[in-house]
Amino acid sequence: MLFTVPPLAGHVNPTVAVGAELATRGHEIAWTGPGPALARLLPAQARILPAGEELGARGYAALHESWRDLRGVGALRFLWEEALVPLARAMVPGVARAVRAFGPDLLVADQQALAGPLVARRLGVPWVTSASTSAELTRPFADFPKVGEWVAGQISGLLAEFGAARDPGGRADWDPRFSERLVLVFSTPELVGTEADFPPHYAFVGPAFGARPPAPAFPWQRLDPARRRVLVSLGTLNQAAGARFYGAVLGAAERLAGEVQFVLAAPADLIGDVPDHLLLQESVPQLELLPHLDAVVCHAGHNTVCEALAHGLPLVVAPIRDDQPIVARQVALAGAGVRVRFGRTRAEELRDALTAVLDDPGPRRAARRIQASFAAAGGAAAAADRLEKLL
């Protein structure tokens, strides 16, 4: 099986867990995507078939610099025009080489690695979808039809560019984000919501947590057993945009200093001097730290939200862009957390939101309900089961 992925940790991580499970069952596994980035995100023994280095010449770091301060429709346009469509163009030749060299029986394509379905259709390889975030499944543009039409136009233009406007059966309405064989959703209806009627080939397998790069050192002895503990993290891509939000965090931490210990994952140069009651780290071993926490404040990134809920932790979510407002809405509607405004949150608002999720038993009950649904869904093993049925 060949996993086609973009160079983003949140999209690669679930495939690591599923790939490891498949390997234990005797299957041969490989990944294709931008080689240097995947080498940093995948285990050392992973087989990587490079695709997409052409985009690397422009610099992923430069793309991130342009993207990090965008919001709303501007961020969406940038995502498609400057990232997803160019990434697909850059990856198609390498993915085609990978398919010919590896000869997969099945191609597993992340929803943001559009080159995978394009090549699979061209070369006649069965393909399925890896939905590492559930945002695309929830009709995200239902209230903004013109935005939805624009996204559809971007996809149609890409398909036409590669002579794939019609599928091999002659239909012109296929969408490379959604396989008709199988869509692996790394979530559950308890979080995504049950208002939509999903077809049977949508498999809600819950989060799949696999091996990660070596965890950074952490001063475990500084965790205070006398206070409740809260992690504040904006993920790896959003930290530089968080200066104002970090100010609100410091203010909330001061107001709650006698009751709550904040563990803040952020660059020290954006924070400055911190009081003794706050623990500041450039990065944290998140999976190892979560069992020691009482709540999480984050940007509503799908990975962080699912990791927190898998440990039964309620959330305060401050979405920034892309799928994050949709995930934040899911958290709030499920009752597992409180949403605040990333760009306008004041210390008092953040303090009140945290007090709500820490003191009100409702969010913790909802988080534990979702935790139970994740465990029942099966994760990587359930995903491997569904993939094996297609072989």
N, C-alpha and C positions, 0 to 999 in steps of 0.2 A: 504494500500500500504506500502511496506517495502523498504526503501532506504538502499542500501548496499554501504558503503563509506570507503575510506582509512582515516587515521587520519591526514588529511591535510586541512587547512582552505579553500584554494581555491577550493577544491573539495566538501567540505561540504556546503559552503555558498549558492550556488544555490539551493541545496535541501531544505535548511531552508525556502527560499522564496516560493518554489513550495509546500512544505509540509504545510506551513501556509495557502496558497490559497486553497489547497485541504481540509484542516480541516474546513475552513469556509463554504465549500460546503457539509459538513457532512460526510466526509470520515475519517476513522481511520488510523492514520499514525504512523509509528515507524521507527527507524534507527537501523542498526546493523553494528558493527565494533568494534575496540578496545575501550572498555568502558571508561577508565579514560580520554583518549584523546578526545573522542566525548563529554564527559561531559563538557569539557572546551570550546568546539566549538559550542555546540547546546544550544538553550534556556533552561532555568531551567525546564520548564514543558515538555520537549521532552521525549518521551518514548524511552529508549535505551536498546537494547537486545545485551549484550556483545558478541563479537567474536574477537579472535585474541590476547588475553592477553599473549599467549605463546611467541609471538614475543617480547612483552614488556619485558620479562625476559632478553633479550639481550640488551635492552635499545634503544629506539628511539633516545635518545640524543647521544649515542655512534655511531649509524648509521649516524647521521647528522654530527658528528665530522669527520668521515671518508669521507663523501660525499662532504663536502662544498668546498674543494679545487680542486676537479676534474673538468675536462673540456672534451668536445668532446666525442670521443668514450669511453674513460675511464669512464666518468660520466654515459654514456648510459649502459655500462656493469654493473656498480655498481647498477644502478637503477633496472635492471632486476634480476641480480644474488643475490643481497644482500637485495633488498627491495620488489619488486613486487611479485616475485615468492615465497619467504619465507612468505610474508604477506598473499598470497593466501592460502598456506599450513596451516598457523596458523589460518586463519579465517574460513576455510571450516567446521570444527566441530561446531563452534558457530553459523555460518550462518544456518547450517542444523537444529540446535536446535531452532533457531529463527523462521525459516519457519514453523517448526512443531508446535511451541507454538502459533505463531501469526496467521498462516493460511492466508497469503496474497492472494488476488485475482491477484495481480500484483507485481512483484519485479522490482525495478528501480536500476540498477547497474552502478556505476561509472566505467569508463573505466580502472581505476587503482585498482579496487576492483574485481579481477578476480574470487574470490570465489563465488560471487553472481551468475553469469551465470553457473558455475560448479554445484552448488547446485540446481539451478532452473531447469537445464536440468535433473539432477538425480531424482528430486522429482516431475517433471511434472508441474512446476509453470511457467506461462507466464512471460517473462522478457523483459525489454527494457533497452536501453543504455542512461546514462547521460554523455554527452560529455562536461565536464566542461572546457576543452580547445579544440580548433579546430585543434591542431597540427596533431593528428592522421588521420584527414580527408583529408589531403592535400598531400598524398603520400610522406611522409617526407624522405624516403630513395630511391626515384627514381634515384637520382644521385649516390647512394652508395648501389648497389644491394647486395653486400656481407654482409653489415650491416643489410639490410632488411631480408636477408636469416637467419642471426644469430638470429634476434628477432623472426622470424617465428619459428625457431627451439626451442627457449625458450618456446614459447607458446605451440608448439606441444608436447614438453616433459612434460609440466605441465598437459596437457589434458590426455596424455597417463598414467601419474602417477595416475590419479584419474579415470581411466577407461572411459574417456570421449573423446577418440580420434575420435569417431564417434558420430554423434548426433542420437536421437531416430529414425530418418528416414534412418539411415545407411550411411549418408554422412560423409566424412572425412575432409571436407574443411571448417568447421564452425570456426568462430573466436569469442572468448568471448568478444572482444572489440566492436563488432558491432552486435546489435540485428537486426533480419530480420523483426521484428514487427515495431519498432520505435527507432530512434536515435534522442534524444533531443540535439540540438546544441545551446549552450548559446552564440551565436554570430549571425552575419548576413552576407550574401554574400558581402555586401559593405566592410566589413573588411576581411573576409576569402579569397575573390576573386571569380570570376565567371568563371574561366577557366575550372574548374571541372564540370562534369555533375552528380549532385547528384540525387539519386533515390527519389521518392516521400515520402518514409517513413523517410527521413531525414528532421526533422522539425527545421528550424532556428527561434528560439523564442527570440533571443537577450538575454542580461544579465538579471539575476534574482537577485535582491538585497533584502535580507531579514534582519531580526533582527540580530544584532551583539552583542558581549559582551559589557558591559558598556564602553563608550569611556573614554580615559584618559583626565585628565584636560589639558586645553590649554590656553595660555595667549593671548586671542583674542585681547586685547588692544594693543598688540605689533605689530599687522599687520599695515603696513605703507600704508595709502591710496594714498600717493604721488608717490609710486613706483609700478611697476608691480611685481607680486608675483609668485614664482615658488616653487613647492614642489619637493624635492629630496628624493626618497625612494627606497631602495633595497628589500623591503618586510621583513618579519620576519625571514626567513631562510637564507638570504644571507648577513646580515649585517656584520658578523664577517669576511667575505672574502673581504670586501670592503675597507680596509685601504688605498690602493693605489688610488682607485677611489675617495675616500673622499678627498685625497690631491688635485686632479684635481678640485673637486667641490669647495674647499676653494679658489683655485687660480682663478677659473672663477668668484666666488662671489666677490673677491677683484676687478677684472677687471670691473665688472658690478655694483659695489656698488652704484653708483649714480643713476642707472636706475632700478635695480631689487633687490627685497628682496628675499633671499633664505630662505626657511623653510626646514631644514635638519632633517630628521628622522633617527637618528643613535645613537649608544652607545657613551656616552660622553668620555669613556676611549679610544676610537679609534680616537677621534677628538682633544682632548686637549682644550686649550683656543680658544675661538672664538671671532671675532670682533663684535662690537655692531650691525653692519649692517646685521648680519646673525642670524637667530633664530634657535637654536638647541634644539630638543626635543628627548627623548628616543623613544617615540611613539606619534602618532598624531591621532586625530579622523578623519580619512581620508574622509569618506563620508560627514561629516559636513564641512570639510575644503575646499573641491573641489570647491564649488560655489564661494569662495573668491579668486580663483587663476586665473592665466593667462596661465600657462603651467605646465607640469609635466615632471620630469626626473626620469626614473625608469629602472628596470632590464628587462622590457618586460614580466613580469609576466602577465598572461592572466587576472587575477582579476583586477590588478591595471590599465592595459591598458583599459579594458572595462569600469571601473569606471570613468577614465579620459575622455574617448570619450563620455560616456553618459552625460557628462557635457560640451561637445563641446570643450574640451581642447586639443591643439596640444601637441605632445610628443617629447622628446629626449629619445631614448631607447638604453640601453647598455646591451645586453643580455649576460648571463653568461653560462647557460647550459640547458639541457633537451629541453623543448618546446620553450624556450625563443628566440632562433635565428629564429624560424619559425614565432612566433608572431611578432618579430621585423621586419621581412621581410614583413609581411602583412601590418604593420603600414606604412612602407616606400613606398611600392607599391601603397597603397591607397592614398598616398600623405599627410597623417595626421601627419607626423613627420620625424625626422632625426635619423639615426642609427649611433652610435659611438662605438668604441672598448672599452669594459669594462677593459681589462687588460693593454691597451696601451694608453688610452686617456690622453692627456695633457690638461692643463688648457685652452690653446688657442683654441684647437679643441672643447672643451666643450662650451667655450664662443661663438665660431662661430656658433655652432649648435643651441644653445639657441637663439642667435640673429636671426638666420634664422627662427625659428618657431614663435618668438615673433613679428618680423618686417615684414615678408613676409605674405600677407593675404592668400596665397594658403593653407598652413597647417591648418589654422583655418577654412577655408571653407570646406576642406576635413573632418576635425573633426566634423564639424556641420552636414555635409551630413551623416556621420556614426551615429551621435547622432539621427538624424531624423529616420534613418533606425531602430535603436534600439527601439525607441518609437513606431514605426509602427508595429514592430514584436510582441509586446505584453508581453514579459517577462514571469513572473510566471503564469499569467492568461492564456496565450497562451499555456504554457506547461501543465497546468492542463486540458485545453480543450482537448489536444491531448491524454493525459493519460485516461481521462474519456471515450473517444471514444473506448478504448480497453476493457472496462469493460462489 
